[in-house]
Amino acid sequence: MASYYAGFSSYEEPHFLESCSLCRKHLPRNSDIFMYRGDKAFCSNECREEQIESDEAKEKSWKLSSRSLRKKSSEASKDCKTVRTGTLVVA
Ligand SMILES: [Zn+2]
């Protein structure tokens, strides 16, 4: 136990920096490491971008229903404007 704590210092690189979070490629210590959200490391900008995109897609998915509803209503009001006899009331 004592030896474990002796070897554990804030200067030591955390375990997660040893490999890419996306493709699991080993990250050489003297190579560029692309960080994301402070807790994920990637071997390349491409890998990081992919992770960001998938994370954003996950975050947006729950908002998607309200978003598509809003889009639908604006498209519907556009259609209303083309109808000359129609009365368009915008609340
Ligand atoms: Zn990678």
PDB file of the backbone (N, CA, C, O) and the ligand in Angstrom, with CONECT records:
HET     ZN  A 101       1
ATOM      1  N   MET A   1       0.831  -1.207   0.000  1.00  0.00           N
ATOM      2  CA  MET A   1       0.000   0.000   0.000  1.00  0.00           C
ATOM      3  C   MET A   1       0.864   1.255   0.000  1.00  0.00           C
ATOM      4  O   MET A   1       0.624   2.201  -0.750  1.00  0.00           O
ATOM      5  N   ALA A   2       1.890   1.234   0.874  1.00  0.00           N
ATOM      6  CA  ALA A   2       2.768   2.395   0.985  1.00  0.00           C
ATOM      7  C   ALA A   2       3.495   2.660  -0.332  1.00  0.00           C
ATOM      8  O   ALA A   2       3.644   3.810  -0.747  1.00  0.00           O
ATOM      9  N   SER A   3       3.943   1.597  -0.979  1.00  0.00           N
ATOM     10  CA  SER A   3       4.679   1.757  -2.219  1.00  0.00           C
ATOM     11  C   SER A   3       3.765   2.285  -3.330  1.00  0.00           C
ATOM     12  O   SER A   3       4.203   3.018  -4.216  1.00  0.00           O
ATOM     13  N   TYR A   4       2.513   1.905  -3.263  1.00  0.00           N
ATOM     14  CA  TYR A   4       1.551   2.377  -4.260  1.00  0.00           C
ATOM     15  C   TYR A   4       1.408   3.895  -4.166  1.00  0.00           C
ATOM     16  O   TYR A   4       1.418   4.597  -5.177  1.00  0.00           O
ATOM     17  N   TYR A   5       1.278   4.383  -2.947  1.00  0.00           N
ATOM     18  CA  TYR A   5       1.112   5.821  -2.758  1.00  0.00           C
ATOM     19  C   TYR A   5       2.391   6.580  -3.092  1.00  0.00           C
ATOM     20  O   TYR A   5       2.353   7.705  -3.590  1.00  0.00           O
ATOM     21  N   ALA A   6       3.529   5.937  -2.807  1.00  0.00           N
ATOM     22  CA  ALA A   6       4.799   6.577  -3.105  1.00  0.00           C
ATOM     23  C   ALA A   6       4.954   6.786  -4.606  1.00  0.00           C
ATOM     24  O   ALA A   6       5.514   7.788  -5.050  1.00  0.00           O
ATOM     25  N   GLY A   7       4.446   5.818  -5.388  1.00  0.00           N
ATOM     26  CA  GLY A   7       4.583   5.904  -6.838  1.00  0.00           C
ATOM     27  C   GLY A   7       3.512   6.770  -7.482  1.00  0.00           C
ATOM     28  O   GLY A   7       3.592   7.094  -8.666  1.00  0.00           O
ATOM     29  N   PHE A   8       2.533   7.132  -6.711  1.00  0.00           N
ATOM     30  CA  PHE A   8       1.427   7.896  -7.279  1.00  0.00           C
ATOM     31  C   PHE A   8       1.593   9.380  -6.953  1.00  0.00           C
ATOM     32  O   PHE A   8       1.412   9.801  -5.811  1.00  0.00           O
ATOM     33  N   SER A   9       1.931  10.148  -7.954  1.00  0.00           N
ATOM     34  CA  SER A   9       2.070  11.595  -7.735  1.00  0.00           C
ATOM     35  C   SER A   9       1.297  12.335  -8.818  1.00  0.00           C
ATOM     36  O   SER A   9       0.948  11.759  -9.849  1.00  0.00           O
ATOM     37  N   SER A  10       1.039  13.581  -8.582  1.00  0.00           N
ATOM     38  CA  SER A  10       0.293  14.378  -9.552  1.00  0.00           C
ATOM     39  C   SER A  10       1.104  14.607 -10.828  1.00  0.00           C
ATOM     40  O   SER A  10       0.555  14.999 -11.858  1.00  0.00           O
ATOM     41  N   TYR A  11       2.407  14.360 -10.752  1.00  0.00           N
ATOM     42  CA  TYR A  11       3.241  14.563 -11.927  1.00  0.00           C
ATOM     43  C   TYR A  11       3.131  13.391 -12.902  1.00  0.00           C
ATOM     44  O   TYR A  11       3.453  13.509 -14.084  1.00  0.00           O
ATOM     45  N   GLU A  12       2.681  12.289 -12.386  1.00  0.00           N
ATOM     46  CA  GLU A  12       2.567  11.108 -13.232  1.00  0.00           C
ATOM     47  C   GLU A  12       1.386  11.245 -14.176  1.00  0.00           C
ATOM     48  O   GLU A  12       0.321  11.721 -13.783  1.00  0.00           O
ATOM     49  N   GLU A  13       1.575  10.828 -15.422  1.00  0.00           N
ATOM     50  CA  GLU A  13       0.481  10.926 -16.377  1.00  0.00           C
ATOM     51  C   GLU A  13      -0.605   9.925 -16.018  1.00  0.00           C
ATOM     52  O   GLU A  13      -0.315   8.762 -15.738  1.00  0.00           O
ATOM     53  N   PRO A  14      -1.834  10.366 -16.024  1.00  0.00           N
ATOM     54  CA  PRO A  14      -2.938   9.449 -15.705  1.00  0.00           C
ATOM     55  C   PRO A  14      -3.014   8.319 -16.721  1.00  0.00           C
ATOM     56  O   PRO A  14      -2.529   8.435 -17.846  1.00  0.00           O
ATOM     57  N   HIS A  15      -3.619   7.252 -16.307  1.00  0.00           N
ATOM     58  CA  HIS A  15      -3.693   6.055 -17.135  1.00  0.00           C
ATOM     59  C   HIS A  15      -4.393   6.308 -18.467  1.00  0.00           C
ATOM     60  O   HIS A  15      -4.026   5.720 -19.484  1.00  0.00           O
ATOM     61  N   PHE A  16      -5.390   7.173 -18.462  1.00  0.00           N
ATOM     62  CA  PHE A  16      -6.183   7.345 -19.677  1.00  0.00           C
ATOM     63  C   PHE A  16      -5.408   8.000 -20.809  1.00  0.00           C
ATOM     64  O   PHE A  16      -5.845   7.975 -21.960  1.00  0.00           O
ATOM     65  N   LEU A  17      -4.264   8.584 -20.488  1.00  0.00           N
ATOM     66  CA  LEU A  17      -3.480   9.226 -21.541  1.00  0.00           C
ATOM     67  C   LEU A  17      -2.608   8.233 -22.305  1.00  0.00           C
ATOM     68  O   LEU A  17      -1.893   8.611 -23.233  1.00  0.00           O
ATOM     69  N   GLU A  18      -2.669   6.984 -21.917  1.00  0.00           N
ATOM     70  CA  GLU A  18      -1.793   6.009 -22.551  1.00  0.00           C
ATOM     71  C   GLU A  18      -2.296   5.526 -23.896  1.00  0.00           C
ATOM     72  O   GLU A  18      -1.518   5.057 -24.726  1.00  0.00           O
ATOM     73  N   SER A  19      -3.602   5.641 -24.113  1.00  0.00           N
ATOM     74  CA  SER A  19      -4.123   5.189 -25.405  1.00  0.00           C
ATOM     75  C   SER A  19      -5.272   6.073 -25.855  1.00  0.00           C
ATOM     76  O   SER A  19      -5.934   6.727 -25.049  1.00  0.00           O
ATOM     77  N   CYS A  20      -5.491   6.076 -27.158  1.00  0.00           N
ATOM     78  CA  CYS A  20      -6.546   6.891 -27.753  1.00  0.00           C
ATOM     79  C   CYS A  20      -7.919   6.409 -27.269  1.00  0.00           C
ATOM     80  O   CYS A  20      -8.196   5.210 -27.252  1.00  0.00           O
ATOM     81  N   SER A  21      -8.766   7.354 -26.880  1.00  0.00           N
ATOM     82  CA  SER A  21     -10.093   6.994 -26.372  1.00  0.00           C
ATOM     83  C   SER A  21     -10.979   6.405 -27.457  1.00  0.00           C
ATOM     84  O   SER A  21     -11.952   5.708 -27.168  1.00  0.00           O
ATOM     85  N   LEU A  22     -10.635   6.690 -28.718  1.00  0.00           N
ATOM     86  CA  LEU A  22     -11.498   6.220 -29.795  1.00  0.00           C
ATOM     87  C   LEU A  22     -10.968   4.930 -30.424  1.00  0.00           C
ATOM     88  O   LEU A  22     -11.654   3.908 -30.417  1.00  0.00           O
ATOM     89  N   CYS A  23      -9.764   4.975 -30.960  1.00  0.00           N
ATOM     90  CA  CYS A  23      -9.251   3.799 -31.681  1.00  0.00           C
ATOM     91  C   CYS A  23      -8.330   2.948 -30.818  1.00  0.00           C
ATOM     92  O   CYS A  23      -7.809   1.932 -31.279  1.00  0.00           O
ATOM     93  N   ARG A  24      -8.127   3.356 -29.564  1.00  0.00           N
ATOM     94  CA  ARG A  24      -7.323   2.578 -28.603  1.00  0.00           C
ATOM     95  C   ARG A  24      -5.860   2.458 -29.023  1.00  0.00           C
ATOM     96  O   ARG A  24      -5.133   1.608 -28.507  1.00  0.00           O
ATOM     97  N   LYS A  25      -5.433   3.290 -29.940  1.00  0.00           N
ATOM     98  CA  LYS A  25      -4.041   3.267 -30.356  1.00  0.00           C
ATOM     99  C   LYS A  25      -3.163   3.781 -29.221  1.00  0.00           C
ATOM    100  O   LYS A  25      -3.532   4.706 -28.498  1.00  0.00           O
ATOM    101  N   HIS A  26      -2.010   3.168 -29.083  1.00  0.00           N
ATOM    102  CA  HIS A  26      -1.099   3.601 -28.031  1.00  0.00           C
ATOM    103  C   HIS A  26      -0.593   5.011 -28.328  1.00  0.00           C
ATOM    104  O   HIS A  26      -0.229   5.330 -29.460  1.00  0.00           O
ATOM    105  N   LEU A  27      -0.579   5.844 -27.293  1.00  0.00           N
ATOM    106  CA  LEU A  27      -0.114   7.219 -27.462  1.00  0.00           C
ATOM    107  C   LEU A  27       1.322   7.334 -26.944  1.00  0.00           C
ATOM    108  O   LEU A  27       1.560   7.257 -25.739  1.00  0.00           O
ATOM    109  N   PRO A  28       2.266   7.519 -27.852  1.00  0.00           N
ATOM    110  CA  PRO A  28       3.649   7.689 -27.408  1.00  0.00           C
ATOM    111  C   PRO A  28       3.771   8.935 -26.532  1.00  0.00           C
ATOM    112  O   PRO A  28       3.107   9.942 -26.776  1.00  0.00           O
ATOM    113  N   ARG A  29       4.612   8.858 -25.525  1.00  0.00           N
ATOM    114  CA  ARG A  29       4.693   9.941 -24.548  1.00  0.00           C
ATOM    115  C   ARG A  29       5.144  11.271 -25.148  1.00  0.00           C
ATOM    116  O   ARG A  29       4.737  12.339 -24.691  1.00  0.00           O
ATOM    117  N   ASN A  30       5.985  11.194 -26.173  1.00  0.00           N
ATOM    118  CA  ASN A  30       6.490  12.455 -26.730  1.00  0.00           C
ATOM    119  C   ASN A  30       5.731  12.896 -27.983  1.00  0.00           C
ATOM    120  O   ASN A  30       6.189  13.776 -28.711  1.00  0.00           O
ATOM    121  N   SER A  31       4.588  12.292 -28.227  1.00  0.00           N
ATOM    122  CA  SER A  31       3.814  12.697 -29.399  1.00  0.00           C
ATOM    123  C   SER A  31       2.689  13.639 -28.980  1.00  0.00           C
ATOM    124  O   SER A  31       2.409  13.802 -27.793  1.00  0.00           O
ATOM    125  N   ASP A  32       2.057  14.245 -29.958  1.00  0.00           N
ATOM    126  CA  ASP A  32       0.938  15.136 -29.673  1.00  0.00           C
ATOM    127  C   ASP A  32      -0.250  14.333 -29.164  1.00  0.00           C
ATOM    128  O   ASP A  32      -0.590  13.278 -29.699  1.00  0.00           O
ATOM    129  N   ILE A  33      -0.867  14.861 -28.123  1.00  0.00           N
ATOM    130  CA  ILE A  33      -2.066  14.214 -27.595  1.00  0.00           C
ATOM    131  C   ILE A  33      -3.198  15.225 -27.661  1.00  0.00           C
ATOM    132  O   ILE A  33      -3.063  16.361 -27.207  1.00  0.00           O
ATOM    133  N   PHE A  34      -4.294  14.805 -28.221  1.00  0.00           N
ATOM    134  CA  PHE A  34      -5.433  15.698 -28.375  1.00  0.00           C
ATOM    135  C   PHE A  34      -6.420  15.444 -27.247  1.00  0.00           C
ATOM    136  O   PHE A  34      -6.998  14.363 -27.133  1.00  0.00           O
ATOM    137  N   MET A  35      -6.596  16.463 -26.418  1.00  0.00           N
ATOM    138  CA  MET A  35      -7.476  16.316 -25.266  1.00  0.00           C
ATOM    139  C   MET A  35      -8.884  16.799 -25.596  1.00  0.00           C
ATOM    140  O   MET A  35      -9.094  17.676 -26.435  1.00  0.00           O
ATOM    141  N   TYR A  36      -9.832  16.189 -24.900  1.00  0.00           N
ATOM    142  CA  TYR A  36     -11.224  16.589 -25.076  1.00  0.00           C
ATOM    143  C   TYR A  36     -11.920  16.507 -23.728  1.00  0.00           C
ATOM    144  O   TYR A  36     -11.882  15.471 -23.064  1.00  0.00           O
ATOM    145  N   ARG A  37     -12.543  17.580 -23.333  1.00  0.00           N
ATOM    146  CA  ARG A  37     -13.258  17.673 -22.062  1.00  0.00           C
ATOM    147  C   ARG A  37     -12.378  17.351 -20.859  1.00  0.00           C
ATOM    148  O   ARG A  37     -12.875  17.031 -19.779  1.00  0.00           O
ATOM    149  N   GLY A  38     -11.088  17.438 -21.056  1.00  0.00           N
ATOM    150  CA  GLY A  38     -10.162  17.270 -19.943  1.00  0.00           C
ATOM    151  C   GLY A  38      -9.980  15.853 -19.448  1.00  0.00           C
ATOM    152  O   GLY A  38      -9.119  15.601 -18.605  1.00  0.00           O
ATOM    153  N   ASP A  39     -10.776  14.914 -19.956  1.00  0.00           N
ATOM    154  CA  ASP A  39     -10.625  13.550 -19.439  1.00  0.00           C
ATOM    155  C   ASP A  39     -10.503  12.510 -20.538  1.00  0.00           C
ATOM    156  O   ASP A  39     -10.511  11.308 -20.269  1.00  0.00           O
ATOM    157  N   LYS A  40     -10.388  12.977 -21.786  1.00  0.00           N
ATOM    158  CA  LYS A  40     -10.236  12.017 -22.867  1.00  0.00           C
ATOM    159  C   LYS A  40      -9.058  12.424 -23.744  1.00  0.00           C
ATOM    160  O   LYS A  40      -8.870  13.602 -24.049  1.00  0.00           O
ATOM    161  N   ALA A  41      -8.285  11.447 -24.136  1.00  0.00           N
ATOM    162  CA  ALA A  41      -7.117  11.708 -24.970  1.00  0.00           C
ATOM    163  C   ALA A  41      -7.253  10.979 -26.292  1.00  0.00           C
ATOM    164  O   ALA A  41      -7.775   9.867 -26.361  1.00  0.00           O
ATOM    165  N   PHE A  42      -6.767  11.635 -27.347  1.00  0.00           N
ATOM    166  CA  PHE A  42      -6.876  11.036 -28.669  1.00  0.00           C
ATOM    167  C   PHE A  42      -5.552  11.139 -29.402  1.00  0.00           C
ATOM    168  O   PHE A  42      -4.755  12.043 -29.152  1.00  0.00           O
ATOM    169  N   CYS A  43      -5.327  10.187 -30.323  1.00  0.00           N
ATOM    170  CA  CYS A  43      -4.068  10.132 -31.057  1.00  0.00           C
ATOM    171  C   CYS A  43      -4.041  11.184 -32.150  1.00  0.00           C
ATOM    172  O   CYS A  43      -2.965  11.603 -32.578  1.00  0.00           O
ATOM    173  N   SER A  44      -5.206  11.616 -32.608  1.00  0.00           N
ATOM    174  CA  SER A  44      -5.248  12.566 -33.713  1.00  0.00           C
ATOM    175  C   SER A  44      -6.464  13.467 -33.577  1.00  0.00           C
ATOM    176  O   SER A  44      -7.402  13.183 -32.832  1.00  0.00           O
ATOM    177  N   ASN A  45      -6.416  14.555 -34.318  1.00  0.00           N
ATOM    178  CA  ASN A  45      -7.562  15.465 -34.317  1.00  0.00           C
ATOM    179  C   ASN A  45      -8.797  14.781 -34.896  1.00  0.00           C
ATOM    180  O   ASN A  45      -9.925  15.059 -34.490  1.00  0.00           O
ATOM    181  N   GLU A  46      -8.565  13.882 -35.852  1.00  0.00           N
ATOM    182  CA  GLU A  46      -9.680  13.173 -36.490  1.00  0.00           C
ATOM    183  C   GLU A  46     -10.440  12.327 -35.463  1.00  0.00           C
ATOM    184  O   GLU A  46     -11.670  12.312 -35.426  1.00  0.00           O
ATOM    185  N   CYS A  47      -9.663  11.624 -34.631  1.00  0.00           N
ATOM    186  CA  CYS A  47     -10.292  10.780 -33.610  1.00  0.00           C
ATOM    187  C   CYS A  47     -11.077  11.648 -32.626  1.00  0.00           C
ATOM    188  O   CYS A  47     -12.183  11.292 -32.219  1.00  0.00           O
ATOM    189  N   ARG A  48     -10.497  12.781 -32.251  1.00  0.00           N
ATOM    190  CA  ARG A  48     -11.177  13.653 -31.298  1.00  0.00           C
ATOM    191  C   ARG A  48     -12.461  14.208 -31.905  1.00  0.00           C
ATOM    192  O   ARG A  48     -13.506  14.241 -31.255  1.00  0.00           O
ATOM    193  N   GLU A  49     -12.368  14.641 -33.159  1.00  0.00           N
ATOM    194  CA  GLU A  49     -13.556  15.190 -33.834  1.00  0.00           C
ATOM    195  C   GLU A  49     -14.681  14.159 -33.868  1.00  0.00           C
ATOM    196  O   GLU A  49     -15.854  14.477 -33.669  1.00  0.00           O
ATOM    197  N   GLU A  50     -14.282  12.916 -34.127  1.00  0.00           N
ATOM    198  CA  GLU A  50     -15.291  11.862 -34.209  1.00  0.00           C
ATOM    199  C   GLU A  50     -15.989  11.683 -32.856  1.00  0.00           C
ATOM    200  O   GLU A  50     -17.205  11.507 -32.786  1.00  0.00           O
ATOM    201  N   GLN A  51     -15.195  11.731 -31.795  1.00  0.00           N
ATOM    202  CA  GLN A  51     -15.756  11.589 -30.452  1.00  0.00           C
ATOM    203  C   GLN A  51     -16.672  12.766 -30.138  1.00  0.00           C
ATOM    204  O   GLN A  51     -17.746  12.584 -29.565  1.00  0.00           O
ATOM    205  N   ILE A  52     -16.248  13.971 -30.511  1.00  0.00           N
ATOM    206  CA  ILE A  52     -17.054  15.168 -30.257  1.00  0.00           C
ATOM    207  C   ILE A  52     -18.371  15.063 -31.007  1.00  0.00           C
ATOM    208  O   ILE A  52     -19.432  15.384 -30.472  1.00  0.00           O
ATOM    209  N   GLU A  53     -18.290  14.610 -32.250  1.00  0.00           N
ATOM    210  CA  GLU A  53     -19.506  14.503 -33.051  1.00  0.00           C
ATOM    211  C   GLU A  53     -20.479  13.491 -32.472  1.00  0.00           C
ATOM    212  O   GLU A  53     -21.685  13.734 -32.418  1.00  0.00           O
ATOM    213  N   SER A  54     -19.947  12.353 -32.040  1.00  0.00           N
ATOM    214  CA  SER A  54     -20.842  11.334 -31.491  1.00  0.00           C
ATOM    215  C   SER A  54     -21.429  11.789 -30.158  1.00  0.00           C
ATOM    216  O   SER A  54     -22.580  11.489 -29.842  1.00  0.00           O
ATOM    217  N   ASP A  55     -20.622  12.523 -29.373  1.00  0.00           N
ATOM    218  CA  ASP A  55     -21.128  13.056 -28.108  1.00  0.00           C
ATOM    219  C   ASP A  55     -22.227  14.082 -28.348  1.00  0.00           C
ATOM    220  O   ASP A  55     -23.246  14.100 -27.658  1.00  0.00           O
ATOM    221  N   GLU A  56     -21.996  14.940 -29.346  1.00  0.00           N
ATOM    222  CA  GLU A  56     -22.995  15.969 -29.633  1.00  0.00           C
ATOM    223  C   GLU A  56     -24.275  15.351 -30.156  1.00  0.00           C
ATOM    224  O   GLU A  56     -25.371  15.814 -29.841  1.00  0.00           O
ATOM    225  N   ALA A  57     -24.136  14.309 -30.950  1.00  0.00           N
ATOM    226  CA  ALA A  57     -25.321  13.631 -31.473  1.00  0.00           C
ATOM    227  C   ALA A  57     -26.131  13.037 -30.333  1.00  0.00           C
ATOM    228  O   ALA A  57     -27.362  13.072 -30.343  1.00  0.00           O
ATOM    229  N   LYS A  58     -25.418  12.485 -29.341  1.00  0.00           N
ATOM    230  CA  LYS A  58     -26.096  11.905 -28.182  1.00  0.00           C
ATOM    231  C   LYS A  58     -26.836  12.984 -27.402  1.00  0.00           C
ATOM    232  O   LYS A  58     -27.977  12.792 -26.982  1.00  0.00           O
ATOM    233  N   GLU A  59     -26.165  14.131 -27.212  1.00  0.00           N
ATOM    234  CA  GLU A  59     -26.761  15.217 -26.439  1.00  0.00           C
ATOM    235  C   GLU A  59     -27.955  15.829 -27.157  1.00  0.00           C
ATOM    236  O   GLU A  59     -28.914  16.270 -26.524  1.00  0.00           O
ATOM    237  N   LYS A  60     -27.888  15.851 -28.479  1.00  0.00           N
ATOM    238  CA  LYS A  60     -28.961  16.486 -29.243  1.00  0.00           C
ATOM    239  C   LYS A  60     -30.172  15.584 -29.399  1.00  0.00           C
ATOM    240  O   LYS A  60     -31.290  16.063 -29.589  1.00  0.00           O
ATOM    241  N   SER A  61     -29.949  14.273 -29.319  1.00  0.00           N
ATOM    242  CA  SER A  61     -31.026  13.337 -29.641  1.00  0.00           C
ATOM    243  C   SER A  61     -32.264  13.575 -28.786  1.00  0.00           C
ATOM    244  O   SER A  61     -33.386  13.433 -29.272  1.00  0.00           O
ATOM    245  N   TRP A  62     -32.073  13.939 -27.508  1.00  0.00           N
ATOM    246  CA  TRP A  62     -33.242  14.152 -26.651  1.00  0.00           C
ATOM    247  C   TRP A  62     -33.949  15.453 -26.977  1.00  0.00           C
ATOM    248  O   TRP A  62     -35.134  15.610 -26.681  1.00  0.00           O
ATOM    249  N   LYS A  63     -33.232  16.387 -27.586  1.00  0.00           N
ATOM    250  CA  LYS A  63     -33.858  17.667 -27.948  1.00  0.00           C
ATOM    251  C   LYS A  63     -34.514  17.592 -29.326  1.00  0.00           C
ATOM    252  O   LYS A  63     -35.260  18.488 -29.722  1.00  0.00           O
ATOM    253  N   LEU A  64     -34.227  16.517 -30.043  1.00  0.00           N
ATOM    254  CA  LEU A  64     -34.611  16.429 -31.443  1.00  0.00           C
ATOM    255  C   LEU A  64     -36.116  16.592 -31.640  1.00  0.00           C
ATOM    256  O   LEU A  64     -36.544  17.242 -32.594  1.00  0.00           O
ATOM    257  N   SER A  65     -36.922  16.015 -30.757  1.00  0.00           N
ATOM    258  CA  SER A  65     -38.365  16.048 -30.941  1.00  0.00           C
ATOM    259  C   SER A  65     -38.888  17.486 -30.917  1.00  0.00           C
ATOM    260  O   SER A  65     -39.679  17.871 -31.778  1.00  0.00           O
ATOM    261  N   SER A  66     -38.452  18.275 -29.942  1.00  0.00           N
ATOM    262  CA  SER A  66     -38.924  19.658 -29.861  1.00  0.00           C
ATOM    263  C   SER A  66     -38.385  20.472 -31.018  1.00  0.00           C
ATOM    264  O   SER A  66     -39.052  21.377 -31.520  1.00  0.00           O
ATOM    265  N   ARG A  67     -37.166  20.143 -31.440  1.00  0.00           N
ATOM    266  CA  ARG A  67     -36.547  20.883 -32.529  1.00  0.00           C
ATOM    267  C   ARG A  67     -37.294  20.641 -33.848  1.00  0.00           C
ATOM    268  O   ARG A  67     -37.558  21.576 -34.604  1.00  0.00           O
ATOM    269  N   SER A  68     -37.625  19.380 -34.108  1.00  0.00           N
ATOM    270  CA  SER A  68     -38.291  19.071 -35.364  1.00  0.00           C
ATOM    271  C   SER A  68     -39.715  19.631 -35.357  1.00  0.00           C
ATOM    272  O   SER A  68     -40.259  19.982 -36.404  1.00  0.00           O
ATOM    273  N   LEU A  69     -40.303  19.708 -34.176  1.00  0.00           N
ATOM    274  CA  LEU A  69     -41.639  20.286 -34.070  1.00  0.00           C
ATOM    275  C   LEU A  69     -41.600  21.759 -34.455  1.00  0.00           C
ATOM    276  O   LEU A  69     -42.466  22.258 -35.174  1.00  0.00           O
ATOM    277  N   ARG A  70     -40.563  22.446 -33.950  1.00  0.00           N
ATOM    278  CA  ARG A  70     -40.425  23.863 -34.245  1.00  0.00           C
ATOM    279  C   ARG A  70     -40.225  24.081 -35.744  1.00  0.00           C
ATOM    280  O   ARG A  70     -40.776  25.004 -36.342  1.00  0.00           O
ATOM    281  N   LYS A  71     -39.409  23.188 -36.330  1.00  0.00           N
ATOM    282  CA  LYS A  71     -39.137  23.306 -37.759  1.00  0.00           C
ATOM    283  C   LYS A  71     -40.419  23.076 -38.557  1.00  0.00           C
ATOM    284  O   LYS A  71     -40.698  23.774 -39.532  1.00  0.00           O
ATOM    285  N   LYS A  72     -41.181  22.093 -38.125  1.00  0.00           N
ATOM    286  CA  LYS A  72     -42.420  21.766 -38.818  1.00  0.00           C
ATOM    287  C   LYS A  72     -43.386  22.947 -38.771  1.00  0.00           C
ATOM    288  O   LYS A  72     -44.014  23.269 -39.781  1.00  0.00           O
ATOM    289  N   SER A  73     -43.514  23.592 -37.623  1.00  0.00           N
ATOM    290  CA  SER A  73     -44.467  24.685 -37.493  1.00  0.00           C
ATOM    291  C   SER A  73     -44.054  25.888 -38.339  1.00  0.00           C
ATOM    292  O   SER A  73     -44.905  26.594 -38.879  1.00  0.00           O
ATOM    293  N   SER A  74     -42.743  26.118 -38.453  1.00  0.00           N
ATOM    294  CA  SER A  74     -42.305  27.247 -39.272  1.00  0.00           C
ATOM    295  C   SER A  74     -42.522  26.941 -40.748  1.00  0.00           C
ATOM    296  O   SER A  74     -42.826  27.841 -41.531  1.00  0.00           O
ATOM    297  N   GLU A  75     -42.370  25.693 -41.126  1.00  0.00           N
ATOM    298  CA  GLU A  75     -42.635  25.306 -42.508  1.00  0.00           C
ATOM    299  C   GLU A  75     -44.128  25.423 -42.805  1.00  0.00           C
ATOM    300  O   GLU A  75     -44.530  25.812 -43.901  1.00  0.00           O
ATOM    301  N   ALA A  76     -44.933  25.081 -41.814  1.00  0.00           N
ATOM    302  CA  ALA A  76     -46.374  25.145 -41.977  1.00  0.00           C
ATOM    303  C   ALA A  76     -46.819  26.592 -42.146  1.00  0.00           C
ATOM    304  O   ALA A  76     -47.685  26.877 -42.974  1.00  0.00           O
ATOM    305  N   SER A  77     -46.245  27.504 -41.383  1.00  0.00           N
ATOM    306  CA  SER A  77     -46.641  28.907 -41.506  1.00  0.00           C
ATOM    307  C   SER A  77     -46.200  29.488 -42.839  1.00  0.00           C
ATOM    308  O   SER A  77     -46.842  30.385 -43.386  1.00  0.00           O
ATOM    309  N   LYS A  78     -45.082  28.957 -43.358  1.00  0.00           N
ATOM    310  CA  LYS A  78     -44.635  29.402 -44.679  1.00  0.00           C
ATOM    311  C   LYS A  78     -45.671  29.008 -45.727  1.00  0.00           C
ATOM    312  O   LYS A  78     -45.996  29.777 -46.631  1.00  0.00           O
ATOM    313  N   ASP A  79     -46.186  27.767 -45.574  1.00  0.00           N
ATOM    314  CA  ASP A  79     -47.199  27.280 -46.501  1.00  0.00           C
ATOM    315  C   ASP A  79     -48.449  28.148 -46.418  1.00  0.00           C
ATOM    316  O   ASP A  79     -49.088  28.423 -47.434  1.00  0.00           O
ATOM    317  N   CYS A  80     -48.795  28.576 -45.216  1.00  0.00           N
ATOM    318  CA  CYS A  80     -49.982  29.399 -45.019  1.00  0.00           C
ATOM    319  C   CYS A  80     -49.867  30.715 -45.777  1.00  0.00           C
ATOM    320  O   CYS A  80     -50.845  31.207 -46.341  1.00  0.00           O
ATOM    321  N   LYS A  81     -48.671  31.274 -45.784  1.00  0.00           N
ATOM    322  CA  LYS A  81     -48.480  32.573 -46.425  1.00  0.00           C
ATOM    323  C   LYS A  81     -48.731  32.515 -47.933  1.00  0.00           C
ATOM    324  O   LYS A  81     -49.115  33.503 -48.560  1.00  0.00           O
ATOM    325  N   THR A  82     -48.500  31.315 -48.497  1.00  0.00           N
ATOM    326  CA  THR A  82     -48.697  31.207 -49.944  1.00  0.00           C
ATOM    327  C   THR A  82     -50.177  31.093 -50.310  1.00  0.00           C
ATOM    328  O   THR A  82     -50.561  31.262 -51.467  1.00  0.00           O
ATOM    329  N   VAL A  83     -50.992  30.803 -49.303  1.00  0.00           N
ATOM    330  CA  VAL A  83     -52.430  30.714 -49.560  1.00  0.00           C
ATOM    331  C   VAL A  83     -53.023  32.123 -49.435  1.00  0.00           C
ATOM    332  O   VAL A  83     -53.058  32.691 -48.342  1.00  0.00           O
ATOM    333  N   ARG A  84     -53.479  32.673 -50.536  1.00  0.00           N
ATOM    334  CA  ARG A  84     -53.927  34.078 -50.564  1.00  0.00           C
ATOM    335  C   ARG A  84     -55.144  34.317 -49.690  1.00  0.00           C
ATOM    336  O   ARG A  84     -55.270  35.354 -49.040  1.00  0.00           O
ATOM    337  N   THR A  85     -56.031  33.345 -49.688  1.00  0.00           N
ATOM    338  CA  THR A  85     -57.267  33.541 -48.941  1.00  0.00           C
ATOM    339  C   THR A  85     -57.118  33.181 -47.469  1.00  0.00           C
ATOM    340  O   THR A  85     -57.989  33.488 -46.655  1.00  0.00           O
ATOM    341  N   GLY A  86     -56.031  32.542 -47.140  1.00  0.00           N
ATOM    342  CA  GLY A  86     -55.860  32.099 -45.758  1.00  0.00           C
ATOM    343  C   GLY A  86     -55.510  33.247 -44.838  1.00  0.00           C
ATOM    344  O   GLY A  86     -54.861  34.212 -45.242  1.00  0.00           O
ATOM    345  N   THR A  87     -55.943  33.133 -43.609  1.00  0.00           N
ATOM    346  CA  THR A  87     -55.610  34.135 -42.614  1.00  0.00           C
ATOM    347  C   THR A  87     -54.531  33.567 -41.697  1.00  0.00           C
ATOM    348  O   THR A  87     -54.730  32.551 -41.031  1.00  0.00           O
ATOM    349  N   LEU A  88     -53.406  34.231 -41.680  1.00  0.00           N
ATOM    350  CA  LEU A  88     -52.299  33.736 -40.871  1.00  0.00           C
ATOM    351  C   LEU A  88     -52.212  34.533 -39.575  1.00  0.00           C
ATOM    352  O   LEU A  88     -51.972  35.740 -39.578  1.00  0.00           O
ATOM    353  N   VAL A  89     -52.409  33.839 -38.495  1.00  0.00           N
ATOM    354  CA  VAL A  89     -52.303  34.495 -37.194  1.00  0.00           C
ATOM    355  C   VAL A  89     -51.066  33.973 -36.487  1.00  0.00           C
ATOM    356  O   VAL A  89     -50.962  32.785 -36.183  1.00  0.00           O
ATOM    357  N   VAL A  90     -50.152  34.856 -36.236  1.00  0.00           N
ATOM    358  CA  VAL A  90     -48.944  34.455 -35.526  1.00  0.00           C
ATOM    359  C   VAL A  90     -49.038  34.912 -34.085  1.00  0.00           C
ATOM    360  O   VAL A  90     -49.095  36.109 -33.802  1.00  0.00           O
ATOM    361  N   ALA A  91     -49.053  33.971 -33.196  1.00  0.00           N
ATOM    362  CA  ALA A  91     -49.181  34.300 -31.776  1.00  0.00           C
ATOM    363  C   ALA A  91     -47.877  34.899 -31.260  1.00  0.00           C
ATOM    364  O   ALA A  91     -47.779  35.244 -30.083  1.00  0.00           O
TER     365      ALA A  91
HETATM  366 ZN    ZN A 101      -7.144   7.440 -32.358  1.00  0.00          ZN2+
END
